Amino acid sequence: MFRIICLAVLAAAAMAQTQVDLRLQSKGVDFSGASATKPMSTGAALPGTCTSGQMFFVTNAPAGQNLYGCVANNVWALEAGGGTSGSGVTVENSGAVVGTSSLLNFTTGTGALYAISTAGQTIGIQASADTAVLSTLARNQSGSPWLCASASGSAVAYTCSMSPTLSIYTTGMTINWRPDVNGSGGPTTINIDSLGTRPVKLADGATDPGPGDISASRLYEIWFDGVNFRLLGTAQPLGVLGEAMPACGASVRGRLWFAAGAAGVKDSLSVCAKDTSNVYAWRVLY
């Protein structure tokens, strides 16, 4: 009897140490009746090494970002689902749900730049302004976005360029224009960034500039009315900067002209006007 008992104990002990390879010893394994199952390794950080097909559950990752698969030796990838319907990322716009998908695509719009980086389980998105499109305080203070400085050498057919390059003439647009030579008066045009020649008129949009209305190196504000570029009013009378006084005629009618007197000689202010005989002349006002 004692021998039988000993053999039974030894047999039980041997059975307790036996490990069964379910992969080889069973045609199919059903764990539905088990109280709990853990089919993969777990931990707070991904192992440094893995073999293709291995799975790992990161215990301290946000929900939905825990499960990783080894897609190649020592290469882990987050398993976030797939398909067109997808799951895992809920996208909202100002609190309103736009959709849910496994893929989130960031596309920059006009004037915006994105720098997207990833480090482990963190994705960083840094947005910035594209200064080639959007104006900045520094550029506005420099005046460069509106400056169009001529270098054409013509007194009637001006050209100029802007930075950035102007792409289209738009009704209502304003430009700071700096001519390179004095205007000779009469029909005058300007061509900005080779967009096409447009007439330059006085503020009424119909009258051609007269001699002295356009002076080299002065800054003029002009605006586009859809057909012409119109010169806005000047801040001071012509002649103040020492321009040559043009002959008074119909094209100069109504212009004021200031002449600074030398030491001991008074200044003078004149207007171009005609008399009852229709004779044009500079009439001294002071």
C-alpha positions as CSV (number, residue, x, y, z in Angstrom):
1,M,0.0,0.0,0.0
2,F,2.8,2.4,1.0
3,R,4.5,1.7,-2.4
4,I,1.3,2.5,-4.3
5,I,0.9,5.8,-2.4
6,C,4.5,6.8,-3.1
7,L,4.1,6.0,-6.8
8,A,0.9,8.1,-6.9
9,V,2.7,11.0,-5.3
10,L,5.6,10.8,-7.6
11,A,3.3,10.6,-10.6
12,A,1.3,13.6,-9.4
13,A,4.5,15.6,-9.0
14,A,5.8,14.6,-12.4
15,M,2.5,15.7,-13.9
16,A,2.6,19.1,-12.1
17,Q,6.0,19.8,-13.7
18,T,4.9,18.9,-17.2
19,Q,4.3,21.9,-19.5
20,V,1.9,21.4,-22.4
21,D,2.5,23.2,-25.7
22,L,-1.0,24.1,-26.6
23,R,0.1,25.2,-30.1
24,L,1.2,21.6,-30.8
25,Q,-1.1,19.5,-28.5
26,S,-4.4,20.9,-29.6
27,K,-6.3,21.5,-32.8
28,G,-8.0,24.6,-31.4
29,V,-7.9,26.4,-28.1
30,D,-11.1,27.8,-26.6
31,F,-10.5,30.2,-23.7
32,S,-14.1,31.4,-23.5
33,G,-14.7,29.6,-20.3
34,A,-11.5,31.0,-18.6
35,S,-12.0,33.5,-15.9
36,A,-9.1,35.7,-17.4
37,T,-6.7,35.6,-20.2
38,K,-3.5,37.6,-21.0
39,P,-2.5,36.8,-24.6
40,M,0.4,39.3,-24.7
41,S,3.3,40.7,-22.7
42,T,2.7,43.9,-20.8
43,G,4.8,46.7,-19.3
44,A,5.3,50.5,-18.9
45,A,7.7,50.7,-21.8
46,L,8.3,48.9,-25.1
47,P,11.1,46.3,-25.0
48,G,14.2,47.3,-26.8
49,T,14.1,44.1,-29.0
50,C,11.3,42.1,-30.6
51,T,10.7,39.6,-33.3
52,S,8.2,40.1,-36.2
53,G,4.7,39.2,-35.1
54,Q,5.2,39.8,-31.4
55,M,2.6,41.9,-29.6
56,F,3.0,44.1,-26.5
57,F,0.5,46.1,-24.3
58,V,1.9,49.4,-22.9
59,T,0.1,49.8,-19.5
60,N,0.6,53.5,-19.0
61,A,-0.3,54.7,-22.5
62,P,-3.6,56.5,-23.2
63,A,-6.6,54.4,-24.0
64,G,-6.5,53.3,-27.6
65,Q,-2.8,53.8,-27.9
66,N,-1.7,50.8,-25.8
67,L,-1.3,48.0,-28.4
68,Y,1.9,47.6,-30.4
69,G,2.9,45.0,-32.9
70,C,6.5,44.1,-34.0
71,V,6.3,44.8,-37.7
72,A,10.0,43.8,-38.2
73,N,12.8,42.7,-36.0
74,N,13.2,45.3,-33.2
75,V,10.7,47.7,-34.8
76,W,7.4,48.4,-32.9
77,A,4.4,50.0,-34.5
78,L,1.2,51.3,-32.8
79,E,-1.8,49.2,-33.9
80,A,-4.7,51.7,-34.3
81,G,-7.1,49.9,-36.5
82,G,-7.7,50.4,-40.2
83,G,-10.2,50.6,-43.0
84,T,-12.0,53.6,-44.4
85,S,-14.4,53.9,-41.4
86,G,-11.4,53.6,-39.0
87,S,-11.3,54.3,-35.3
88,G,-9.0,55.7,-32.7
89,V,-9.0,59.5,-33.4
90,T,-12.0,61.7,-33.0
91,V,-11.6,65.0,-34.8
92,E,-13.4,68.1,-33.6
93,N,-13.7,71.6,-34.9
94,S,-14.4,74.1,-32.1
95,G,-16.0,71.4,-30.1
96,A,-18.1,70.0,-33.0
97,V,-17.2,66.5,-34.1
98,V,-16.0,66.3,-37.7
99,G,-15.4,62.6,-37.8
100,T,-13.6,59.6,-36.5
101,S,-10.8,57.9,-38.4
102,S,-7.6,56.0,-38.0
103,L,-5.8,58.6,-40.2
104,L,-5.4,62.3,-39.4
105,N,-4.0,64.4,-42.2
106,F,-2.7,67.9,-41.7
107,T,-2.8,70.1,-44.8
108,T,-1.5,73.6,-44.8
109,G,-3.6,76.4,-46.2
110,T,-2.5,79.7,-47.8
111,G,-0.1,81.5,-45.4
112,A,0.3,78.6,-42.9
113,L,3.2,76.3,-42.3
114,Y,3.2,73.1,-40.2
115,A,6.2,71.4,-38.6
116,I,5.2,67.9,-37.5
117,S,7.4,65.7,-35.5
118,T,7.1,62.5,-33.4
119,A,9.0,61.1,-30.4
120,G,7.8,57.8,-29.0
121,Q,4.1,58.2,-28.2
122,T,4.1,62.0,-28.6
123,I,3.3,63.9,-31.8
124,G,4.3,67.5,-31.9
125,I,2.6,70.0,-34.2
126,Q,4.0,73.6,-34.5
127,A,2.1,76.1,-36.7
128,S,3.8,79.2,-38.1
129,A,3.0,81.9,-40.6
130,D,4.4,81.8,-44.2
131,T,5.9,85.3,-44.4
132,A,6.2,84.9,-48.2
133,V,2.4,85.2,-48.2
134,L,1.4,87.0,-45.0
135,S,2.6,90.4,-44.0
136,T,4.4,90.9,-40.7
137,L,4.8,93.9,-38.4
138,A,8.5,94.2,-39.4
139,R,7.7,94.2,-43.2
140,N,4.8,96.7,-42.7
141,Q,7.1,99.0,-40.8
142,S,9.7,98.8,-43.6
143,G,7.2,99.9,-46.1
144,S,8.5,97.3,-48.6
145,P,5.1,95.5,-49.3
146,W,3.7,98.7,-50.9
147,L,6.8,100.3,-52.5
148,C,7.2,100.3,-56.3
149,A,10.4,102.2,-57.2
150,S,10.9,102.9,-60.9
151,A,14.2,102.5,-62.7
152,S,13.0,102.8,-66.3
153,G,14.5,106.1,-67.3
154,S,11.4,107.3,-69.1
155,A,9.4,110.5,-68.4
156,V,6.2,109.1,-69.8
157,A,6.3,105.3,-69.7
158,Y,7.3,104.2,-66.2
159,T,7.9,100.7,-65.0
160,C,8.6,99.4,-61.5
161,S,8.8,96.2,-59.5
162,M,7.4,95.1,-56.1
163,S,8.5,92.6,-53.5
164,P,6.9,90.2,-53.4
165,T,6.0,90.3,-57.1
166,L,2.5,91.7,-57.8
167,S,0.3,89.0,-59.3
168,I,-2.7,91.0,-60.5
169,Y,-4.1,94.6,-60.7
170,T,-7.0,94.8,-58.2
171,T,-9.5,97.6,-58.2
172,G,-9.0,99.7,-55.1
173,M,-5.4,98.7,-54.5
174,T,-3.0,101.4,-53.3
175,I,0.8,101.6,-54.1
176,N,3.6,103.9,-52.9
177,W,5.3,104.8,-56.2
178,R,8.7,106.5,-56.4
179,P,9.5,107.7,-60.0
180,D,13.1,107.7,-61.1
181,V,12.9,110.7,-63.5
182,N,10.7,113.9,-63.6
183,G,7.5,113.5,-65.7
184,S,7.3,115.5,-68.9
185,G,3.5,115.9,-68.7
186,G,0.8,114.6,-71.0
187,P,-0.2,111.0,-71.5
188,T,1.7,108.9,-68.9
189,T,1.7,105.2,-68.2
190,I,3.0,102.7,-65.6
191,N,3.7,99.0,-65.9
192,I,4.1,97.1,-62.6
193,D,5.9,93.8,-62.6
194,S,5.1,93.4,-66.3
195,L,1.3,93.0,-65.7
196,G,0.5,95.5,-68.4
197,T,0.7,99.2,-69.1
198,R,-2.0,101.3,-67.4
199,P,-2.5,105.1,-67.7
200,V,-1.5,107.4,-64.8
201,K,-4.1,110.2,-64.2
202,L,-4.6,112.9,-61.7
203,A,-7.1,112.4,-58.8
204,D,-10.1,112.9,-61.1
205,G,-9.2,109.8,-63.1
206,A,-9.4,111.7,-66.4
207,T,-6.7,114.4,-66.5
208,D,-3.2,113.6,-67.6
209,P,-0.4,114.7,-65.3
210,G,1.1,118.1,-66.3
211,P,4.8,119.1,-66.3
212,G,5.9,119.1,-62.6
213,D,3.2,116.8,-61.4
214,I,5.6,113.9,-61.2
215,S,9.0,114.6,-59.7
216,A,11.9,112.1,-59.4
217,S,12.5,110.5,-56.0
218,R,9.2,111.9,-54.5
219,L,6.9,109.3,-53.0
220,Y,3.4,109.2,-54.5
221,E,0.4,107.3,-53.4
222,I,-1.5,105.9,-56.4
223,W,-4.6,103.8,-56.5
224,F,-6.1,101.6,-59.2
225,D,-9.7,102.4,-60.3
226,G,-10.0,99.4,-62.5
227,V,-8.7,101.2,-65.6
228,N,-6.2,103.9,-64.5
229,F,-3.8,104.5,-61.7
230,R,-4.8,107.8,-60.0
231,L,-2.3,110.2,-58.3
232,L,-3.6,111.2,-54.9
233,G,-3.1,114.8,-53.7
234,T,0.4,115.9,-52.8
235,A,1.1,117.2,-49.3
236,Q,3.0,120.3,-50.5
237,P,3.0,122.6,-53.5
238,L,5.4,121.9,-56.4
239,G,8.6,123.8,-56.4
240,V,9.3,123.2,-52.7
241,L,12.0,120.7,-53.6
242,G,13.6,122.9,-56.2
243,E,11.9,121.4,-59.3
244,A,12.2,123.3,-62.6
245,M,9.1,125.5,-63.1
246,P,7.2,124.4,-66.3
247,A,5.6,126.7,-68.7
248,C,2.0,127.6,-67.8
249,G,-0.5,126.2,-70.2
250,A,-3.8,124.2,-70.3
251,S,-2.2,121.1,-68.9
252,V,-0.8,122.9,-65.9
253,R,-3.8,125.1,-65.3
254,G,-4.7,125.5,-61.6
255,R,-1.3,124.3,-60.3
256,L,0.3,126.1,-57.4
257,W,4.1,126.8,-57.5
258,F,6.3,127.7,-54.6
259,A,9.7,129.4,-55.1
260,A,12.0,129.9,-52.2
261,G,13.7,133.3,-52.1
262,A,17.4,133.7,-51.4
263,A,18.7,135.5,-48.4
264,G,17.0,138.9,-48.2
265,V,14.5,137.9,-50.9
266,K,10.9,136.9,-50.1
267,D,9.4,133.6,-51.1
268,S,6.8,133.5,-53.8
269,L,3.6,131.5,-54.5
270,S,2.1,131.5,-57.9
271,V,-0.8,129.8,-59.7
272,C,-1.1,128.9,-63.4
273,A,-4.3,130.6,-64.7
274,K,-5.6,132.3,-67.9
275,D,-7.0,135.8,-68.2
276,T,-10.0,137.1,-70.2
277,S,-7.9,136.9,-73.4
278,N,-7.3,133.2,-72.8
279,V,-3.7,133.8,-72.2
280,Y,-2.0,131.5,-69.7
281,A,0.6,132.7,-67.3
282,W,1.9,132.2,-63.8
283,R,0.0,134.7,-61.5
284,V,1.9,135.6,-58.4
285,L,-0.3,135.2,-55.3
286,Y,2.4,136.2,-52.8
